[in-house]
Amino acid sequence: AESVKWGSPAFSGRTIYVMLSTHARHCNVAFTPSTVEAFAEELAARRTGKGTVQVPHDQEVPAELLGRMIEYRVRECEEQGVNWM
């Protein structure tokens, strides 16, 4: 379901799956730390935070990678019970 959490767009089921936030020079896509960790090798060239991936406005959105991360996050929640941070 689409919702607003802490003033940011979010997609959730039993818990929050992913959240988005915009900033002056980039957007953040927020997952859980375990999701970002699972994709650490592929994210090595990108700025990341505890559970976030930064997408600068002047770069192409890594849609395929983010799609796989979203699928992982949903499975992580539904199959392993990993809730939002």
Secondary structure in CASP SS format (residue, H / E / C, confidence):
PFRMAT SS
TARGET T0000
AUTHOR 0000-0000-0000
METHOD secondary structure of the structure
MODEL  1
A C 1.00
E E 1.00
S E 1.00
V E 1.00
K E 1.00
W C 1.00
G C 1.00
S E 1.00
P E 1.00
A E 1.00
F E 1.00
S E 1.00
G C 1.00
R C 1.00
T C 1.00
I E 1.00
Y E 1.00
V E 1.00
M E 1.00
L E 1.00
S E 1.00
T E 1.00
H C 1.00
A C 1.00
R C 1.00
H E 1.00
C E 1.00
N E 1.00
V E 1.00
A E 1.00
F C 1.00
T C 1.00
P H 1.00
S H 1.00
T H 1.00
V H 1.00
E H 1.00
A H 1.00
F C 1.00
A C 1.00
E C 1.00
E C 1.00
L C 1.00
A C 1.00
A C 1.00
R C 1.00
R C 1.00
T E 1.00
G C 1.00
K C 1.00
G C 1.00
T E 1.00
V E 1.00
Q E 1.00
V E 1.00
P E 1.00
H C 1.00
D C 1.00
Q C 1.00
E C 1.00
V C 1.00
P C 1.00
A H 1.00
E H 1.00
L H 1.00
L H 1.00
G H 1.00
R H 1.00
M H 1.00
I H 1.00
E H 1.00
Y H 1.00
R H 1.00
V H 1.00
R H 1.00
E H 1.00
C H 1.00
E H 1.00
E H 1.00
Q H 1.00
G C 1.00
V C 1.00
N C 1.00
W C 1.00
M C 1.00
END
